[in-house]
Amino acid sequence: MYSYLVPFTYLFPEQGPAETRVITTHGYPSLPDDEYALVESYCVDPTCDCRRVMLNVLPRRRMAQGYLATISFGFDRKAELAGPFLDPLNPQSQYAQALLDMVITLVLEADPAYIARLEAHYRQVKQAVADPKHPAQRLLAQLEAKDKQPRRKTSARRGRKSALPSAPATGTKLIRRRQ
């Protein structure tokens, strides 16, 4: 079984991009003006009940740089690894702390409906990975087969479809902050 964190947009390619949160900044302290997608990734181990999401922050104008921050967010506030916090196992950019502060202030503290949607996505992923007949099983099998192939030394980003829609999709909430 594939036991890594997998982007929600990979498992649910129709729903995922439409429900990816995008934060648009203009004059936000310590951050370049841009649109930042919060790409959700979830544990796909059907026996694990970690109740968490990784929010990988991807800038639209500088996608080639990859994720600028990886924010771990545990839903259970009393759990040992309750979030949000910058995930120490993932690389973080010079903007990571500012992005974490922005996500906490403008999204997690300000929008309980977004947190409810993250929890709903978590349950949706767990139901999909527990059901051997769910279409996500085919995608996970492809990931597992690809993971077993010998790795070539190429850019990890080359040829991958972006999780950030080319334009904000229906259902994507934009948060604008101006000074």
N, C-alpha and C positions, 0 to 999 in steps of 0.2 A: 504494500500500500504506500502511496506517495504521502510523505509525512511533513512536507514543507508548508510554508504559508503560500497561499495561492491568491492572486488578485481576483476579487469579485467579478471584475469585468471579463476575466478569462472564463470563469465558470458560467456566467450569465451574460453573454455578449450582447443581447438585446437590451436587457434591463440595466446592466452595469453602467455603461456610458451615460445613459439618461439620468442616473441617480448618483453620479459622481459629483461631489461638492466641489465647486470652484470658487476661490476667493480672489477677487480683483482688487489690487492695491493701486493707489495713486497717492503719493506723498506719505506713505506709511513709514514711520521711523525705522531706520536700519535695514530696509528692504528695497530692492529695485522695483519700480512699477512693473507689474506683470499680472498674469492670471496664474494662480497656483491651484492645481488639482490635488485633492486629497484622495489618493488611490488606495482603496481598502484592500487589505489582504487578510485572509483567515486561515486558521489551522484546518487541514482536511483529514485529520485523524478522527475517524468516527468514534473512537473510544475515549477521546480527550474532551473534557468539559472545561477548557481553560477560560472561557467567557471573556475573550479579548479580541482586539483588532489591531493591526498595524496600519497606521495612516502614513503612506509614503507621499511626501510632498514633491510634486513635479511641476516645474515652471514651464509655461508655454513657450516663451521666447528663447529659452536656453535649454530645450529638452535634451540636447546632446550631452549636457553636463550630467544628466541622470537626476536621481532623487537628491534634493537638497537637505531633506530631513526625514528621519524615520521615527515616528512617534508611536510608542506603545500605549494602548489605552485599554485598561481592564475595566470591565463593567461593574465588578464587585468591589465597592469602595473599601471594604475591610480586608480584602485579599492581600497576600504578601506582595504581589506585583501589580497592585492597583495603579492605574495611570491617571493622567497622562504624564509621560516622561520620554526624553530622548532615549531611544533604545541603544544601550551600550555595545551591542553585538553588531551594529550596522554603522557604516561610515556616515559621518555628519559633515555638512558644509559649514562655511563661515557664517551662513545665515540660519543655521539650525535653531539656535536659541531664540532668535527673533521670530522665526516661524512657529516654534512651539508656543511662545507667548501669544502670538496672534491667534493661533488655533484655539488655545484655551479661552482667551478673552472674547473673540468674535464668534466662535462656533460652540464650543463645548459648554461654556457657562451661559451663553445667550440663547441657545436653541435646544431645548429638551426634546423637540420632535426629531432632530437630527440624531441624537443619542438613541432614541427609540428606533429609528430606522437602522442604525448600526447594529443594534441588538436583533432586530428582525432579520437583517442580512446574515448575522451569525447563525441564527436558528435555521434560516433557509439553506445555508451552506451545510450545516450539520445534518439536516434532513436529506439533502441531496447525496452526501457522501455515505450515508447509512443505507440508502436505497440502491441495491445493485442494478435496478432497471432505469435509474435516472440518467438522462443524457449527459450529465456532468461526469459520470463514470468513464465514458469514452474519452473525454478530455483529460481526465486524470491518468488514464492508461497511456495516452499519448505522451503526457509529461514524464511518466515513469519510464517509458521506452526511450525517450529522448535523453533522459538523465543517465541511462545505462550506456549510451553511445560514447565513444572516445571524444574528448573535447579538442576542438581546434583552437588555436590562438588567434582569435579575431575579436573584434569589438562586440561586446555583449549587447549593445544597443542596435547594431546594424540589422536592418531587415525586420525588426520587431514593430508590430503595429502599436501605435501610441494608445494609452488608456485615456488620454486627454482628448476629448472631441475637438474637431476643427473649429467648431462654434459651440457656444453653450447650448446644450440639448434641452429639450423640454423637460421640466422637472429639476433642472439644475438651478440651484439658488446662488445668485451672485451677491456677495457682500462687498460693498464699497466703503472705504474709509478715506476720508479726505481731511486734511488739516485745516 
